[in-house]
């Protein structure tokens, strides 16, 4: 009996006082609640995208070009074919510019620049690029390629603006992965007599590839959703175009112009287009994660 | 015995011929050139932007352009104060709402949640970053703003005694709703960086706290948060940079009224939104004023991001010491920042 009491007193001496236990419980539930709150907008956005967007999805929605803000209900407002194709074309060109350049800069930073002063400066400027607002990229391209050359809007100018936006993401993501490539692999290649370019091309890059693909796909996904850099670069058209030298329609711009419309059916088209855009971006994200799983770094 | 060097043609046979060394040299200089080209490009852009903005600055003066309270297109008078204030208010709101929630999600994911939940939770929060800005605008203006309108009016009526917050008529697009949507938009990046920094807290520190009898919350408060303070600050500043430069969602949600809003729930304008809206039709001085607004925005985000990087790098110095060789927490965090 007394032994039991002594044991209880020992436990009591080491136990957390009720006040502290209560504070712990409150803090932990507050943190959990805040986490739940963070997920509420996501659920609401997905729910409303599906609810409003699926309604406007149909066969013709993907196979016809949009028409203008038609006042008469008898005229069809059309679909988003030109916007989907335009987004794919513009983002493809932007990726074709940003990915090789970005990976090359990352290779230079890791393999040649390292901690030298010039590497620090380049790193700083890449960070600066990360922080530049996306609309300012659009203005940069506008000043240089439209005011500077005295020409008009063109799809490839939008691609340049997007590639500027992607560049820092590609550089930083690739750099982090390249740093994870073990130094022993490099040393092994060099010790076997491989020149550095062979070591980089045949050992470092293949090892880093899956990890870099992840970062690159995330950059592509981010560029696909950007509206602001395209506003003053690609021009306005509703027609399907395969010429990167002319004006081109894109999903973000189509949504942006449709949001500002007062007609219900056009707003419905915006929801449909938004669901399409988010689906495309999510596919890229899922791909990125699947590739990331294959990375052995 | 002296080691003999076998030579052929004046150099060791182990040495590569100058011709064989050429590709290495070319690669090195080509890559260096490319990296420096990017520097040149940024500097060139900046100089051209300043050149385009000069007419507006020389007409109104840098100071009175930035802080003049009059944006009047038809009178050709441009003072950017309403835009600067709109940008700052909405971004401050985004930080105020977004950062605590983001830090809480990061804490929950790294310290409190069951191990199995950690990965799905991280993926879900990062999904928020996958939603494009224009979709946030669409959702905000057609769903969130009308749904919250009643609640906002209620708050404004109850708090009418507090200047600037209450008392006025609540419009559907307004500063508050813009800040709220911005808070959702910066949540993934702030959360990602906080999580990176929290994962660098040494186990010793946490175990020491728990071993001394601390509860989980006390362990978080005494071991985790102090260690992560500068990393979290850096993450928040990066989020602020994002919020300041956000364009399309803000353009849709803020109401696009080129004057100072009288209170939190009134319409306003932001630097980025004014460019998105007016640049297409702008001519002459108006166009130059918009370039000047872009320059103000650019410098503002540059300052904020510079401070943010400084904090994140400082966090990695304290966190990276134990990590030894290999990428430090800061580099990973910077990568996460770029990716989010």
Interface residues (C-beta under 8 A of the other chain):
Chain A: X14 X16 X20 X21 X23 X24 X27 X28 X30 X31 X32 X34 X35 X37 X38 X39 X41 X42 X44 X45 X48 X49 X52 X101 X104 X105 X107 X108 X109 X112 X113 X118 X121 X122 X125 X126 X127 X128 X129 X130 X131 X132 X133 X134 X135 X136 X139 X140 X143 X144 X147 X148 X167 X168 X169 X171 X172 X173 X175 X176 X179 X180 X183 X195 X196 X197 X200 X215 X218 X219 X221 X222 X224 X225 X226 X227 X228 X231 X232 X252 X255 X256 X259 X260 X267 X270 X271 X274 X277 X278 X281 X282 X285 X289
Chain B: X16 X20 X21 X23 X24 X27 X28 X30 X31 X32 X34 X35 X36 X38 X39 X42 X44 X45 X48 X49 X52 X100 X101 X102 X104 X105 X107 X108 X109 X112 X113 X121 X123 X124 X125 X127 X128 X129 X130 X131 X132 X133 X134 X135 X136 X137 X138 X139 X141 X142 X143 X144 X184 X187 X191 X213 X215 X216 X217 X218 X220 X221 X238 X241 X244 X245 X246 X247 X248 X252 X272 X275 X276 X279 X280 X291 X294 X297 X298 X301 X302 X304 X305 X308 X309 X325 X326 X327 X331 X332 X334 X335 X337 X338 X339
